[in-house]
Amino acid sequence: MTVTETAASAVRSALETDHIESHLNPPASYGLADHPVPTGREEVWRFTPIKRLRGILDGEASAATLKRETTLPEGVTLSAISAEEAVALGELAPNERPAALAAANADGALLLDIPAETVLAEPVVIRLTGATVDDLVWSRLIYRVGAHAEVTVVLVHEGSARYSAISTFLVGDGAKVNVLSLQDWADDAVHLGRDAIRVGRDASVKHTSISFGGDLVRMHANVEYAGPGGEAELLGLYFADEGQHLEHRLFADHNAPKTKSHVLYKGALQGKGAHTVWIGNVLIRKVAEGIETYEENRNLVLTDGCQADSVPNLEIETGEIEGAGHASATARFDDEQLFYLRSRGVSEKEAQRLVVHGFFNDLIRKVDIPMVEEKLLATVEAELAKNVLKDELA
């Protein structure tokens, strides 16, 4: 038995005696009967406007696909596999209905394979483009990163579609992975996605979810650990305009000792009916002694008529930890910052623009993907122009 298999076996054995389940993270199952159609009254669905999902939860079969363009460095492969192969590889089973439907309705799965010891100087890029919101697209993706590999993966969503995806990241021992998922859809798109990550022993994962476009976007990022020493950094940035619903849900399952997780999400809202939701949850199991975790969400409300829901949670089953905490805040512009800038001759609109850029800049730098940073700054500027700067641009 390999070191990896031994660590994974130890984690499974520990979990067999630890039956704690998170109230915000239902048990995983491929069975659709275990994931009934939500009514909107359930705790995990109460913030989501069910009627705007446009039939995704009905689970209608569909052969529609998204156009796919890829940049694959040497040694990296992308191949089609069967549903059975996906399960055999260790896919993390769905714990909500959209992901279960994606697993059931997708025609097999795609496997992105990065061999052990591979160190990539350039990112893997997968660009997915939808043609029309009339298309209902199911997707199943597995990312397998070998031990001690170092890789950056950029996943870009564009165009129009109704899209539901289940994704699993299997990160080998000692690997270093940086993943970014950009939701840059057209205004009518609907996207339900779940990224589940298993972090190997002494591995580190940075996962960033960025949502700008779409009518309704609901993203999950779930993390668990295959052994001690794993670290996960979960970052997010979102900017909601009039009528948009952008929802991000995080779950860090500390199921192994001496593991770490750090969550930082920042969002801005503007325009009537703009709605953002951030739900963070960390479960520290009895076996997870010596762990460190912190989750933080900040929201900046730019105009009247917006709503930001932010709910951090900690579920702690052992007191033998290094540290655990959370923070959440929703506010308008900082009056002191605006006054300081105005007192130096900066116009009100320009002062607001500078404050918003300052709000996001530190997080954008944390993403650490140069090809994306410039686009993010430009997109923030474009979002501001829609409302905050419209008087100045008129």
N, C-alpha and C positions, 0 to 999 in steps of 0.2 A: 504494500500500500504506500502511495506517495505521501509526502508531507502535506500537500493540499488536501488529499482525500482523508488523511488522518484528522486535520483541522476541521474539515467539513463534517466528518463523522462525530467529532466531539461536540460541535455546535448542535447537530441534530439530536444527539443524546440528551444534551442539556434542555433542549426545547421540549422533548418528550415528557420531562418532569416539570415543565413550566407552562401551564395552560392559560396564562394570562392573555386575554385578547383586548385589543384597543377598542374603545367604544366608537372611534372615528375611523377604524380600519377593519372592515368586515373580514371574516375568514376567507381565504383563497379557495377557489373552486372553479373547475371548468364547466360544471353543470349549470345550465341556464336556470333551472328550477331553484337553485340556491341564490339567484340574483333576480328576484321578481321585478316587474316593471314598477318604478317608483311613482309615488303619487305627489311628491313634493313636500310631504309632511315629515318624511324621514330626516333624522339629524344630518345625514351626509348629503341630502338633496334640498334642504330647506332654503338655501340661498339661490338655487339655480332655477331660472324660468323654464320649466319643463316644456311648455307649449312652443318655445322657440327652438327646440331641438329638431324640428321638422322630420319627425318619424324615425330618427336614428334608434330610439329605444325599442321600436317595434321589431327591429332585427331583420328587415327584408333582405333577402339574398340579392347580390348584385355582382356583376362581372366588371363594373367600371373600375378604372385605375387612374392614378395620377401619372403624368409624364415625369420620367425620372432621368436626371442628368447627374453623372458622378465624376469626381476626381479621385482616383485611387492610386496612391503612391505604390512604388514597386514592392511586391510582397504581400500586399493587401488584396483580398478577394471578396467579391460579393456574389453569392450564388443562391439559387432557389433550393429549398429543402421541404420535405413533407412535414405535416403537422406532427406526426409521430416522432420524426427526428428532432423537431423543436423541443418536444417534451423530454426526449432522451438526453438532450444537451444540457438540461437543467433550467429550462425556461421557468420564470417565476409566474405561477398561475395567477389568473385574474381575480381581483377582489371587489369588482364592481361590474354592473351589467354591461356598460359599453365595451369594456375590455374583453369580457367573456363573449360578447357577440362578435367582436373582431377576431378572436381566436377561432370561433366556430365558422364564421363566414369567409374569412380570408382563404384564398386558394394556396394552402401551405404557408410557408414563411420565407423571408429573406435572411440569409446569414452573412453578416460582415465579419470577416475573420482576420485578426491581426496576430501573427505567430509570436511565440515567446521570444524574448530578447530583442524584438524589433524596436528600433528607435527612429521615429519619423520626424524629419525636419519640417515637412509641409503637412498641412491638415488634410484629413479625409473629408471630402465635401459631398453631400448628397442633397440635391435640389429637387423638390417635389412640387409640381405645378398642376393645379386643377383647371378644368376647362369650363365647367358650369356648375352652379349650385344644384342643378337637377340631378347630378351624379351623386350616388351614395357609394362611398369607397371604404372598404374594410382593409386593414393593413396589419401585418404581423412581422415584427423585426427582431432579430437577435444579434447582438454585438458581442463577439467573443474576443477578449483581449488576453493574450498569453502572459505567463509569468514574466515579470521584469520588463515588459514592453513599455514604451512611452509613446503616447499618441494623442492627437487632438482630432475630434470629430465635430463637424459643423453640419447641422441638418436645417435646411431652409424650406419653409412652406409658403407657397404663393398661389395666386389665382383664386378660383372659386370651386367649392365642393362642399358636400357634407361628408366629413371624414372622421372615422373612428379608428384608433390605432392602439395596439398593445406592443410595447417594446421592452426588451430585457437586455441589461448590460451585465455580462459575466466577466468580472475583472479579476485576473489571476494574481497570485501572491506577488507582492513587491512591485506591481505595475503602477504606472502613473498615467492617469487618463483625464483629459479635459474635454467635456462634452458641452456643446451649445445647441439648443433648439430654438429657432427663430420662427415665430408665428407672424408672418407679414402678409396675411391674406387680403383679398378684396373685401369690400364692406359687407357682402352678403353671405360669406362663408361661415360654416359651423364646424368646429373642431373639438373632438373629445379625445384626449390622449393620456396614456399612462406609461411613464418611464419607471421601470423597476430595476434597481441596481443591487447586485451582490458584490460587496467589496472584499477582496481576498486579504489574507493575512499580511499585515504591514504594507498594504497597497493604499494609494490615495486617489480619490476621485473628486473632480470639480464638475458640477452639473449646473448649467445656467439655462433658465427658461425665460425667453423674451417675447412678449406679446404686444403687438401694435395693432394689427389688422383683425378683420373678422367681425361678424355680427355677434357671435357667441363663441367664446373659447373657454374650455374647462380642461386644465392640465393637472396631472398628478406627477409627483416625483417621490418615489418610495425607495428607501435604503435599508438594507440589512447587511450583516457581516458574516463572512465565512470563517473568521478566526480573529484572534487578538491583533491589536496594532493597526487596524484599518482606520482610515480617516476619510470623511466626506464633507465637502463644502458645497452647499446648495445655494445658488444665487438666482435672483430673478429681477426683472425690470418690466414694467408694463405702463402703458399710457392709454387711457380710455377716453374716447370722444363721445359726443352726443349719441345716446341710445345703445352704446356698446356695453356688453357684459363680458368681463374678463375675470376668470376665476382660477386661482392657483391653490393646490392642496399639497401639503408636504407631510411625509411620515418617515421618521427615523426610528427604526427598530433596533435598539441596542441589545442584541441577542448574544453578544460575546464580550468578554472583559477587555479593559484597556483599549477601548475604541473611542473615536471622536466624531462629532458632527457639529457643523456650524452653518446656520441658515441666515441669509440676509436677502430680503426682498424689498424693493422700493417701487412705488407706483405714483402716478399722477392722474388726475381726473379733470375733465372740462366738458361743459355742455350739458344740456338738460337730459336727464335719464342715464347719464354715464354711471356705470355700476362696476365696482371691483370687489372681489372677494379673495381674501387670503386666510387659509386655515392651516395652521402649523401644529404638528403633534409629534411629540417624542415619547416613546415608550422605553423605559429603562427596566429591563427584566432583572430578576433575582440573580441571574448568573453574571450580570454586567457590572462587576465591581471595577472600580478604578476608571470609569469612563468620564469624558468631558463633553458637554453639549451646551449650545446656546442658540436660540432662535429669535430673530428680530424682523419686524415689518414696519415700514414707514410709508405713510401716504400723504401726498400734497394735493389739496383741493384748490383748484384754480378758479372755478366759477361756481355760481349758485346752481342748485338743481342736481347735484351729484350725490352719490352714496358710496361710501367705502366701508365694507365690513371686514374686520380684522380680529381673528380669534386664535391666540396662541394657547397651546395646551402642553402640560407635562404630566406623564403618568409614571410614577416612580415606585418601584417594588424593592429597592435596596437603598440603604443609606450609605453604603460603602462606595462613594463616588468622589471624583476629584472636583466636580462642579457642574451645576445645571441651572439654567435661567432662561428668561424670555423677556421681550419688550415689544410693545406695540404702540404706535402713535398715528393719529390722523389730525392734520392741521392745515390752516391756510398759510399764506405767505408770512414769513417772519417779519413783523413790523419793524424791529430794530435793524435788520439787514436792509430793508427797503429804505428806511429813514437815512441810514448811513450812505447809501448810494445816491439818494435824491439830494442829500446835503452837499454832494460833490458834483452836482450838475447833471447827473444821469436822469434821463426821462423815466417816467413811471413804467412804461411798457418795457423799456430796455432794462430797467432794474429788475422787473419780474422775470425777464428772459435770463438774466445772469443768475438769479437765485435758483431757477429751475435747473439750469445747467450745472450749477454747483451741487445741487441736490443729487443729481445722477452721476456726476463725473467720477467720484471715488469708486462707485460700483462698476462703472464701465471699465475703469482701469483694472479692477480685479478680474475681469473676464480673461484678460491676458491672451487675446487672439487679435493681433494687429489688423488682419484683413476685415475684421468685424467692427472694431472700435470706431473707425471713421464713419462707417455706415450708421452705427447707432447714434452718434452725435448728430449726423445730418438728419436722421429720422426724428429725433427729439426736436430739432429746429423746425422741421416741417409740421410736426404736431402742434407746436406752439403757434405757428402761423395761422392755424385754422380758427383759433378763438382768441387767445391771449394777445396776439399781435395784430388782429384783423383791423382794428381801428388805425393802427400805425401804418399798415400796408394799404389801406383804402386810398 
